[in-house]
């Protein structure tokens, strides 16, 4: 697991949440879509890191 990768995922999620919130203020539906997409991308990044952690644990046990 890379702490840097986890931090990048958290930053991407926060960026998406802020963009989605700003869409409510500005009324721009495109920002809402893009914000949600960034949040999904962050979730995928976390899932990838979880898989890497799990694989490392399996290898370490072998």
Buried (B, 14 or more C-beta within 10 A) or exposed (E): EEEEBBEBBEEBBEBBBEBBEEBEEEEEEEBBEBBBEBBEBBBEBBEEBEEEEEEEEEEEEE
